[in-house]
Amino acid sequence: MSHAKVLYQRDGRIARITLNRPEVRNAIDDELPVALADAVARANADADAHVIVLSGAGKSFSTGYDLTYYAQAAGGQATQPMPWDPMKDYAFMMRNTELFMSLWRSHKPVIAKVHGHAVAGGSDIALCCDLIVMADDARIGYMPARVWGCPTTAMWIYRLGAEKAKRMLFTGDTVDGREAEAMGLVYKAVPPAELDGFVDALAQRIATVPQNQLMMQKLVINQALENMGLRTTQMIATVFDGITRHSPEGVHFKERAEAVGWKQAVDERDRGTFDWTANRPIEP
């Protein structure tokens, strides 16, 4: 159904899941994570599907959480009145983390096909997939690391190692597909015109393998990372994510977004032109 926030269809042995909020570049609201996990469950229950391709409708894979609702609007679930309840916040955000991780737990391999942007919470979704193929001009990163966010899936460290993960999260920078491939964050970057064909060829190649073989290979690799403490890392990251939104700087960011709109607040955050501790613009 075209109005659904996540679409599902099967093409031979390939299950195709599409994030479908193109009017807001597939921004994440309360409903999209649930719909995504439902689609993953449907693909896993589909006896004829061997591999899943996840993509985004419109101009981007996903630009992260819908800040019109979560940051710009007064109230909402992203911030609570003080004193705040960290466990209430944790329960809300861990719900989304677990729903994103349906991609990681899927018994069938998942390829993320990234065009446009996979940033902020959108990068959380992409990084939960098994393989990421990007258009070489697409951008990926977690800008809320500068203020008002900590990546709850914590997949940066497990994909990049400590130093490169620190580089990304200390700066909040985005990188294009070429740099993402060079640093080992994604499997492959290809010209935009070749993205569909490359992903389809890869999916078709994987789809010739028996389902039980694919499931065993995924389980044995995933358990290695889980034994390194993935779940514990995600628990800490999700608690910290709540703290970032209720710290003095996080509260100032929310107030700024309400006052001038989230687009200006995000621009000031990402360009480093606002002092969130002092709650004032940085003089040139």
N, C-alpha and C positions, 0 to 999 in steps of 0.2 A: 504494500500500500504506500503510495507516494507521500502521504502525510506522516507516516511513521518516522520516528526519530532515528531508527536503525533499520536498515533493509536487509533481507536475507533472500538469497536464491542459490540454487545449485546448478552448476554448469558441468555436466558429466561428473567427474570425480572431484571437482573443485567446488567448495562452498564459498560463496562470495558474500561478505558482510560489509555493509556500507554505512558509515556515519552519515546521517541525512538531516542536518540542519544547515544547509548551504547558505541560507540568508544571514547567518551569524558565524560563518566559517566553521561550522560544526563545534561551536562552543558547548561546554559541558554544563547542563543544568541538573536538577535533581533526578530527572527521568532517564537521561541518556545512559548512565552507567548500568541501570537496571535492564534497559532494552539491549544493551551490548551483551551483558552476561546471558540474557535469554537467548540471543542469537547464537552465542557460542555453544550453549547447551543444545540448541536445536541442531547445530552442525555435528556435535558429538553424537547425537542420537540418530543422525542420518546415516543409515547403513551404507549408502553409496558414496559418501564423502570421504576422501582420503586426506585432503589438505584444505586449509582455510586461507583465503586472501582477504585482508582487512584494508579498506580504503576509505576515503572521505569524498562526499559529493561536493561539487562546486570548486571553489578556488583553493581550498586548503584541506589537509588531512584533519587537523584540529588545532585551534588557537588557544585551547585551554578553557578554564572555567569562565562562565558567562559573567563578566564583571559588571555588566549593566544591572544584574540582579544582586550579585554577591558583594560588590564593592560600592557601586554608585548609589544604590537604593538604601534608604535608611532602614535599620533593623536587619532582618535576614538571619540565616543560620551561620554565616561566616564569622560574625562577631556577636558576643553576648554583652549585656550590661555588666559592669563591674559590681561586686566580685564575680568572676566567671567560673564556671564549673568545667575544669579540664577534661573530666571523664565524659561529660555530655558532648563536648567538642570531639573528643577522641572517638566516641561511638559513631558519630556522624561521618567523620573523615575515614575511619577504618572501614566503614560500610563501602565507601567508594573504592578504597584501595583493594578490598577483597573482590569487588565486582570487576575492577580492571584486571586483577590477577586471574580471573577466569581464563584469560588468554594464555597465561603462563601454565595454568593447571590443565588446560585443554589436552585431551589425549591425542588430538590430531594437531600436526604442526600448523603454525600460524605465520604467514608472511605479511608484514605491514608494507603497504605500497604508499609511500609518502610523497606528496607534492605540495607546493605552497609552503605551509608551515606545520610543524609538529612541535609546538612550544608550550611551556608551562604545563598544565595538566594534560595537554595533548601529547607532550613528550612522555609522560607517565604511561599513557595508553600504548604508544608505539614501542617503548622500551620493555613492555611486558610480553611482546611478541617474540617468536623464536628467531626470525630473520627479518631484517629491515632493509628494504631497497628504496633509495631516495632518488628523486630527480636531482641532478647535480646543482640546480639553482634553488632547491628547496632549503628551508632553514629549520634547524632544530636547536633547542636550548631551554633553559629553565630560568627565565628572567626574574620570577618572584624570589629567587635566592637573594636578590638585592634588598628586598623588604617585602614582608607579607607572604612568605611561603617557604616551605621545606619540602622537597619531593618525597611524597609519602611512600611511593613504591621502592625508593632507594636503589633503583636499578643502575644508576650511574656508576657506582663503585664496582658493581659486579661485571659491568661491560667494559669499563675503561681502566680499572686499577686506581690506586690512591691518587697519584700525582695529577693525572689528566682529569679525574673527577673533581679534584680540588680546583683545578684551573677553571672548569666550567661553573662550579657552584660558588667560588669566591668572586667571580666577575659577573655572573648572570648573562654572559655573552651567548649569542647564537652563532652557529657555524653552518656553512652551506654543506651540501651533500658531499662535495669533494673532500672537504676537510674532515667531515664526519667519518668518511671511509678511511682516510689516511690515519686518523687516530684510533681506528678500530671500534668506533661506536656503532657503525652500521656495516652490513655485509657488503653492499655495493651502491655506488652512485652512477647514474647513467643520464644521458641527455634526456630532457623532458619528452621528446618525441619517441624515445625508445623505451620509456618506463613501462607502459602497458605490455608491450611485446616481451620485454625481458622478464617481468614478473610472471606472465602467463607461461613462458617457456620453463621457468624454474618450477612453477607449480605443477605443470604437466610432468616434468621429470620426477618430482617427488611423488606424484600421484600414481606412478607405475609401481611403487613399492607397496607390499602388503600392509594393511593397517596395523597388524600386530607388530610388525617390524618397526614401523614408525613410532608406535607407542613405546616400545621398549627402549629405543634409542633416546627418545625425549626424556623418559623417566630416569634413565641412568645418568644423563647429563644434568638434568635439573636437580636431582638429589645431591649432587656434588656441591652445588651452590647453596642449597638449603642446609646442608650440613655445615657450611661456613657461617651460618647464623642469619640467613636472609630474613626469616620471620621476626627475629629479635630486632634486627636493624630496622625493619619496617615499623615495628611497634614504637621504637624510639623516635623515628622520623615523623611518625604521625602525631605523637605527642608534641614534638618540637614545632610541627606545622601549626598546631593550635596556639602555641606560645608566640610564634611570629605574628599572628593576627591580633594578639592581646597584649603585646609588649607596648611600651610607650610609642615606639616608632611605627608599629603596626596600627595602633589606634590613630596616630597622626595621618598615616596613609589613607585609612578609611575616611577620616574627616575631610581630607583633601579631595578624595574622589567624589564625596557627596557635594563638596563646595564647587568644584570646577569641572566635574565629570571624570569618569575613569580614564578616558583616552589621554587627557592632559596629565593626570596623575601618573599614569604608566609611562608616558613620555618623559616626565621629569625623573621618575625612578630610573628608567633605563639609560638616560643620558647623564645621570649623576648631577643634576642641576638643582636638587632640593636636599636640604639638610633635615632628615626625618627626626633626628634627635632634638634639634633646636626648633623644629617645626616652622621652617622658613626657607625661602629660596636661597640658593648659594649665589652670592654676588659675583659677577664676572671679574 
